[in-house]
Amino acid sequence: MVEWVTRLFDSRIIMQINASLGFLFLGFFLYFYFSKEGRDERGRGLIATASLISYVMLFVLLNIFGYSQKWCMDNIVRLSNGIQTVYTLFLLTADIALLILRKIR
């Protein structure tokens, strides 16, 4: 299992895919922010709640990343991929929270 994760995080192709997903998730979040639905009071409340949820998740992800930082420091690609993974999961959490909150409210 550890060897598989090491090979995954050492791959530059996976890092590029991870970065592309990060930009895609950021684009989706910005699209909702600037859309007509995101400009009214309800939309601003949804964005604020989703941002708060993802902010809490950021602390969880950074603590997990901090625990594995010694392993990540062995290779610069692994370190970059770890940081990008934290960013991508952070944005994924914001987008999922936004989608769930749009259906609930």
C-alpha positions in Angstrom: 0.0 0.0 0.0 2.8 2.4 0.9 4.6 1.7 -2.3 1.5 2.4 -4.4 0.9 5.7 -2.7 4.6 6.6 -3.1 4.5 5.9 -6.8 1.3 7.8 -7.1 2.6 10.9 -5.4 6.0 10.7 -7.2 4.3 10.9 -10.6 4.4 14.2 -12.5 1.4 13.2 -14.6 -0.7 12.7 -11.5 0.4 16.1 -10.3 -0.7 17.7 -13.5 -4.1 15.9 -13.3 -4.4 17.0 -9.7 -3.6 20.6 -10.7 -6.2 20.4 -13.5 -8.8 19.2 -11.1 -8.0 22.0 -8.7 -8.5 24.6 -11.4 -11.7 22.9 -12.5 -13.1 23.0 -8.9 -12.0 26.6 -8.5 -13.7 27.5 -11.8 -16.9 25.8 -10.6 -16.9 27.7 -7.3 -16.2 31.0 -9.1 -18.9 30.3 -11.6 -21.5 30.0 -8.9 -20.1 33.1 -7.1 -20.5 35.2 -10.2 -23.8 33.6 -11.4 -27.2 35.3 -10.9 -28.1 32.8 -8.2 -24.9 33.6 -6.3 -25.5 37.3 -6.2 -28.7 37.3 -4.1 -29.0 37.0 -0.3 -29.7 33.2 -0.5 -26.6 32.7 -2.7 -24.4 34.7 -0.5 -25.5 32.7 2.5 -24.8 29.4 0.6 -21.4 30.6 -0.4 -20.6 31.7 3.2 -21.7 28.4 4.7 -19.9 26.3 2.1 -16.7 28.4 2.7 -17.0 27.9 6.5 -17.3 24.1 6.0 -14.4 24.0 3.6 -12.3 26.2 6.0 -12.8 23.6 8.8 -11.8 20.9 6.3 -8.7 22.8 5.4 -7.5 22.5 9.0 -8.1 18.8 9.0 -6.3 18.3 5.7 -3.3 20.5 6.8 -3.0 18.4 10.0 -3.0 15.2 8.0 -0.4 16.7 5.6 1.7 17.9 8.5 1.8 14.4 9.9 3.1 13.1 6.6 5.4 16.0 5.9 8.7 14.1 6.6 7.7 11.5 4.0 6.8 14.3 1.5 10.1 16.1 2.0 12.1 13.2 0.4 11.1 14.3 -3.1 10.1 17.7 -4.5 7.5 16.2 -6.8 5.9 14.3 -3.8 5.9 17.5 -1.8 4.2 19.5 -4.6 1.7 16.7 -5.2 0.9 16.7 -1.5 0.3 20.4 -1.3 -1.8 20.3 -4.5 -3.8 17.4 -3.1 -4.7 19.4 0.0 -5.7 22.3 -2.2 -7.8 20.1 -4.5 -9.6 18.4 -1.6 -10.3 21.8 0.0 -11.9 23.0 -3.2 -13.8 19.8 -3.7 -15.2 20.1 -0.2 -16.4 23.6 -0.9 -18.0 22.6 -4.2 -19.7 19.5 -2.6 -21.0 21.6 0.3 -22.3 24.2 -2.1 -24.1 21.6 -4.1 -25.6 20.0 -1.0 -26.7 23.3 0.4 -28.3 24.3 -2.9 -30.5 21.2 -2.7 -31.4 21.5 1.0 -32.3 25.3 1.1 
